Structures are given as structure tokens and as C-alpha cells.
Amino acid sequence: AQPKDNQKMTGAHDNEIRCGHCNKMLAKGTALDLSIKCPRCGAINHVRATRPGSEPRDGHAEQHLQVGSLFSGVGLCDLGLSWAGMRHAFFCEVDPFCRSILAKHWPGVPLYNDVRVLEGSKVPHIDILCGGFPCQDVSSGGKRAGIKEGTRSGLWYEYARLIGEIRPRYAIIENVRGLLSCGIEIVMRDLAALGYDAEWEVLPAAALGAPHHRERVFIVA
């Protein structure tokens, strides 16, 4: 399908983002500049809109939850938080290509490079710390070395360190379903040691309209 400019379909009043080809609702809220493939007709919709909640109500500026993002990738979890009206205070991502995507869609937001040297005392104030630490060593598709020092999934310990240093109101941790049988007890133990109560849920991509299962674990502490 040919790409369609979806700017007129973003819905200034109801904040619905709809496919410019078949009118299927693709998202609720207001997006940054991005492209969304319609799961119904396959059309590529180019969405250009302002950030949500930018207009004051009753003459008073709205207060938005401030988010810090670790292991940010290209900002997929962050896009959802932006749609929900939250504001990003910083990102941390080491991959150069991913950093270029983040810099394009969140210009001006501090972008740190290495989670291992990031210090909680030197980042902006946040309410929520989010991120999906590397899954290679807990995934059922890998060797399942687990969350250990020296493994890629062992970078969870850096995430836990920063939770302790920053003390956000909430932490959101995402990973593959394999974490439930290879390491979730470590994550929950570390969160409890930091004084956080935590719960988790498994959400498949299909539950949100994608044509594949792709289960992911989301932990909210």
C-alpha cells in the first residue's frame, strides 16, 4: 500500500489516530512523528502531531509524570508512555542507530550512552524509571545463562542500582516471557530489597492488535 499522510486524521478533539486508508483506529492519544502500519489493510500511515496534553486547562498548566528511560532501544515503550501523556527527562542507550532514532523523535532530551557509568545523582528528576534490560540470557531462544554478572542480562544489576540511587515513584521493567522461568526471582528479590512492592503481567502483542503473539513480561514496582 502507498504511504498516506495521516495528519488530518489525528483528531484534534478526540486524539484518535486513524488509518487514512480504511479509517481503523490505530492508537488513542497524540503521537510524535512516526509511521504506523495498519493491521487491517496494511497501509503505512505517516502521523505528524503535537505531544498530548500540551494545552492548559482552566488557565493552569497540567502536571505530567516525568520519565527516565534505560535500555531505550528505539523508544517503543517510551512511545506508549508519551501517548499516555508522560514527558521524558532522559534516555540511556548505547547503540548508535537507536540513539539516532531517539534523538530524532525526542530532540533536546538528554541521551546518555552507557548505563554502567550512569549516576543517579546526575540525571534530571523523574517520577518513573522504565526500560527492558537485555533478554539474551533469559530468553528461551538463547543459552539461558541467566541474570549473572558478566552476562548481557546481568545488566539488570545496573538497572537495580539506578532504582536505588534515583528512588523513582514507579519502575517499569519489560522483558521476554522466558524471564518467568529464568531470573524473575532475582528481579523481584532486588526490588523488594530496595523497598518496592511489585507485580507483573504477561501481555502478548496480539492483545493490542498485532498479527503475532510475542508475549512480554511487564513488571510495575
C-alpha positions in Angstrom: 0.0 0.0 0.0 1.2 3.5 -0.7 2.0 5.6 2.4 -0.7 8.0 3.3 -0.3 11.3 5.2 -2.4 10.9 8.3 -2.0 14.4 9.7 -5.7 15.3 9.1 -6.8 12.1 10.8 -5.1 12.6 14.1 -8.3 14.1 15.7 -7.6 17.4 17.4 -10.6 16.9 19.7 -10.7 13.2 20.5 -7.0 12.5 19.9 -7.7 9.3 17.9 -5.1 8.3 15.3 -6.9 6.6 12.4 -5.8 4.9 9.2 -6.0 7.3 6.3 -7.0 4.3 4.0 -9.6 2.3 5.9 -10.3 4.6 9.0 -9.4 1.9 11.5 -8.3 3.5 14.8 -4.6 2.8 15.3 -4.0 4.5 18.6 -5.5 6.7 21.3 -3.7 9.8 22.2 -1.4 12.0 20.2 1.9 10.8 18.7 5.3 12.1 17.8 6.4 12.0 14.2 6.2 8.3 13.2 4.8 5.8 10.8 2.2 3.2 11.8 1.2 0.2 9.7 -2.5 -0.5 9.8 -3.1 -4.1 10.9 -6.4 -4.2 8.9 -5.4 -3.0 5.4 -1.6 -2.8 5.6 -1.4 0.9 4.7 1.5 2.9 6.1 0.3 6.0 7.9 2.7 8.9 8.5 1.5 10.6 11.7 2.5 14.1 12.5 1.1 15.6 15.6 1.9 17.5 18.8 2.6 15.9 22.1 -0.5 15.1 24.3 -1.7 17.4 27.0 0.2 20.5 25.8 -2.8 22.7 26.2 -3.5 24.1 29.7 -6.9 23.6 31.3 -8.7 26.4 33.2 -5.6 28.6 32.8 -3.4 26.2 34.7 -0.6 24.2 33.1 -1.0 20.4 33.5 1.4 18.4 35.5 3.0 15.5 33.7 4.8 12.5 35.1 8.5 12.7 34.2 10.1 9.5 32.8 13.7 8.3 32.7 14.4 5.5 30.2 17.1 2.9 30.4 18.0 0.4 27.6 15.8 2.6 25.5 16.3 1.0 22.1 14.3 3.0 19.5 11.8 4.1 22.2 8.9 1.7 21.7 8.0 1.5 25.4 8.7 5.2 25.5 6.3 5.9 22.7 3.5 4.3 24.7 4.3 6.4 27.7 4.3 9.5 25.5 0.9 8.6 24.2 -0.2 8.3 27.8 0.8 12.0 28.3 4.1 11.5 30.1 7.2 13.5 29.5 10.7 12.2 29.1 13.5 13.7 31.2 16.3 11.4 29.8 17.2 8.3 27.8 20.1 5.9 28.1 21.0 3.8 25.1 24.4 2.5 23.7 23.5 1.5 20.2 24.4 4.3 17.7 21.4 3.6 15.3 18.9 3.5 18.2 20.4 6.7 19.6 19.8 8.4 16.2 16.1 7.4 16.3 15.7 8.7 19.9 17.4 12.0 19.0 15.1 12.4 16.0 11.8 11.8 17.9 12.7 13.3 21.2 15.0 16.2 20.3 16.6 18.1 23.1 16.1 15.3 25.7 19.3 14.3 27.4 20.6 11.0 25.9 23.1 9.1 28.0 25.3 6.4 26.5 26.3 3.7 29.0 24.1 2.5 31.8 27.2 1.2 33.6 28.6 4.6 34.3 25.3 6.5 34.7 24.9 8.0 38.1 21.5 8.6 39.7 22.7 11.8 41.3 23.5 13.4 37.9 20.2 12.8 36.0 17.1 15.0 36.0 14.3 14.4 38.4 11.8 11.7 37.4 8.7 10.0 38.6 9.0 6.8 36.6 12.1 4.8 35.5 11.4 2.4 32.7 13.3 0.0 30.5 13.8 -3.5 29.2 17.2 -4.9 30.2 18.8 -7.3 27.7 17.0 -10.5 27.2 19.6 -12.7 25.5 20.5 -14.7 28.6 16.9 -15.3 29.9 15.2 -15.9 26.5 14.0 -19.4 25.6 15.8 -18.8 22.3 19.2 -18.3 23.9 21.5 -20.4 26.1 19.7 -19.2 29.3 22.8 -18.3 31.2 20.5 -16.3 33.5 21.0 -13.0 35.3 24.6 -13.1 36.3 27.5 -10.7 36.5 29.2 -10.6 33.1 26.2 -11.6 31.0 24.2 -9.2 29.0 21.1 -9.9 31.1 23.3 -9.2 34.1 22.9 -5.6 33.3 19.7 -5.9 35.4 22.0 -5.2 38.3 22.8 -1.7 36.8 19.1 -1.1 36.5 18.5 -2.1 40.1 21.4 0.1 41.2 19.9 3.1 39.5 16.5 2.4 41.0 18.2 2.6 44.4 20.0 5.8 43.5 17.2 7.7 41.9 14.3 6.3 44.0 11.5 6.9 41.4 7.9 6.7 42.4 7.5 3.8 40.0 9.7 1.5 38.0 8.6 -0.3 34.9 10.6 -3.3 33.8 10.0 -5.2 30.5 11.4 -8.5 29.2 10.6 -11.7 27.4 8.4 -14.4 28.9 11.4 -16.5 29.5 12.2 -14.3 32.4 9.5 -16.1 34.4 11.5 -19.3 34.4 14.9 -17.8 34.4 15.5 -14.9 36.7 12.3 -13.2 37.8 13.0 -14.3 41.4 16.2 -12.2 41.2 14.4 -9.1 39.9 11.6 -9.4 42.5 14.1 -10.0 45.3 16.2 -7.0 44.3 13.1 -4.8 44.1 11.9 -5.9 47.5 15.3 -5.2 49.0 15.0 -1.7 47.6 11.7 -1.3 49.4 9.4 -1.6 46.3 6.3 -3.7 46.0 6.0 -5.2 42.5 3.5 -7.1 40.4 3.9 -8.5 36.9 1.6 -9.3 33.9 2.3 -11.1 30.6 0.9 -9.2 27.6 1.0 -10.6 24.0 1.3 -8.2 21.1 -1.8 -9.8 19.7 -3.8 -8.3 22.6 -3.1 -4.9 21.1 -4.0 -5.8 17.6 -0.7 -7.0 16.2 -0.8 -10.1 13.9 1.6 -12.1 16.1 1.7 -13.4 19.7 5.1 -12.1 21.0 4.5 -12.3 24.8 6.3 -9.9 27.0 6.5 -9.6 30.8 5.8 -6.2 32.3 6.7 -5.6 35.9 5.5 -2.5 37.7 7.2 -1.7 41.0 
